[in-house]
Amino acid sequence: MEPTSAPGQDALTDRPALATVTVLAVDDQPIFLSTARQLIVDTPGFEQVGEATSGLEALEMVAALRPDLVLLDVRMPGMDGIETARRIAALDVPAIVVLVSLEETPELPASLATVGAAAHMRKQDLSTRALQEIWSAHGGSRVN
């Protein structure tokens, strides 16, 4: 028997369905922002709502845009991604934060939740499938 639900509800969770997952990409490197932009365009159900090139700019954009998902570079000049994630967590915005880096990052706390991040992923491992899996694991059908 197929799961049934009311119109606008997610059949598996019986929660309101989210039409589009909004994403903010944060990185000081233009090449990653370009790659992330294309990845988000190629991922059904995801829409990029902004790009930031610094931690401070990210905080402003998270507060203004209230994205569902934030792809946040770990290593940036000035405020790094770890501190930015902590500050995003302190905002009244239920964004799912994913820290991204080129390599494994030993300076990350053992529990990413202590800095307000849901996951860490190497940039080269990001894909449409990875975005969808991150959303399913950490955001699901959450509506802001």
C-alpha positions in Angstrom: 0.0 0.0 0.0 1.4 3.4 -1.0 1.7 6.1 1.8 -1.1 8.7 1.5 -1.1 12.2 2.8 -3.0 15.4 2.5 -2.2 17.8 -0.3 1.0 19.7 0.5 2.1 17.0 3.0 5.2 14.8 2.7 3.9 11.2 2.3 6.7 9.7 4.4 6.8 12.2 7.3 3.2 13.6 7.2 4.8 17.0 7.6 4.2 20.0 5.3 6.2 19.5 2.1 8.8 22.1 1.2 8.7 23.0 -2.5 12.2 24.4 -2.8 15.2 24.1 -0.6 16.9 27.5 -0.5 20.7 27.6 -0.4 23.4 30.1 0.6 26.9 29.4 -0.6 29.8 30.9 1.4 33.4 30.8 0.3 36.2 33.3 -0.3 37.2 31.5 -3.5 35.3 32.5 -6.7 35.9 29.1 -8.3 34.1 27.3 -5.5 31.2 29.7 -5.6 30.9 29.1 -9.3 31.0 25.4 -8.9 28.4 25.5 -6.0 26.2 27.7 -8.1 26.1 25.1 -10.9 25.7 22.2 -8.5 22.7 23.9 -6.9 21.1 24.7 -10.4 21.6 21.0 -11.3 19.9 19.7 -8.2 16.1 19.4 -8.5 14.2 21.1 -5.7 17.2 23.3 -4.7 17.6 27.1 -5.4 20.5 29.3 -4.6 19.4 32.5 -2.9 22.7 34.1 -2.4 26.5 34.0 -2.2 28.8 35.4 0.5 32.6 35.7 0.4 33.2 36.2 4.1 31.9 35.2 7.5 30.4 38.6 8.2 28.7 38.8 4.9 27.3 35.3 5.5 25.8 36.4 8.8 24.1 39.3 7.2 22.8 37.2 4.3 21.5 34.4 6.6 19.6 36.9 8.7 18.1 38.6 5.6 17.5 35.6 3.3 16.8 32.9 5.9 18.1 30.1 3.7 17.2 26.4 4.5 20.8 25.2 3.8 24.2 27.0 4.1 27.3 25.6 2.4 30.0 27.2 4.5 33.8 27.1 3.8 35.8 26.1 6.8 38.9 28.2 6.0 38.3 31.8 5.2 40.3 34.9 6.1 39.0 36.9 9.0 36.1 35.0 10.6 36.5 31.3 9.6 33.7 28.9 8.9 33.7 27.4 12.4 33.1 30.8 14.1 30.6 31.7 11.4 28.7 28.5 12.0 28.6 29.3 15.8 27.2 32.7 15.1 24.6 31.4 12.6 23.4 29.0 15.3 22.9 31.9 17.6 20.6 33.6 15.1 16.9 32.9 15.1 17.2 31.1 11.7 16.7 27.4 11.4 19.3 26.9 8.7 21.1 23.6 8.2 24.8 24.4 8.1 27.2 22.2 6.2 30.9 23.0 6.6 33.0 22.3 3.4 36.7 22.1 2.9 39.2 20.8 0.4 40.7 18.3 2.8 39.9 16.6 6.1 39.9 19.3 8.7 41.4 18.1 12.0 40.6 21.4 13.8 36.8 20.6 13.6 35.3 19.7 16.9 34.5 16.0 17.3 30.8 17.0 17.5 29.9 19.4 14.7 26.8 20.2 16.6 28.8 22.1 19.2 29.5 24.7 16.5 26.0 24.6 15.0 26.9 22.5 11.9 25.0 19.5 10.8 27.8 18.0 8.7 31.2 18.4 7.2 32.0 17.5 3.6 35.0 17.7 1.3 34.3 20.1 -1.5 35.3 17.5 -4.1 32.6 15.2 -2.7 29.7 17.6 -3.2 27.3 16.4 -5.8 23.6 16.7 -6.5 23.1 13.4 -4.7 25.1 14.6 -1.7 23.0 17.7 -1.4 19.8 15.7 -1.5 21.2 13.2 1.0 22.3 16.0 3.4 18.9 17.6 3.1 17.1 14.3 3.7 19.3 13.5 6.7 19.3 16.9 8.4 16.4 19.0 7.0 13.9 16.6 5.5 10.6 18.4 4.7 11.2 21.2 7.3 9.3 24.4 6.6 10.8 27.6 8.0 
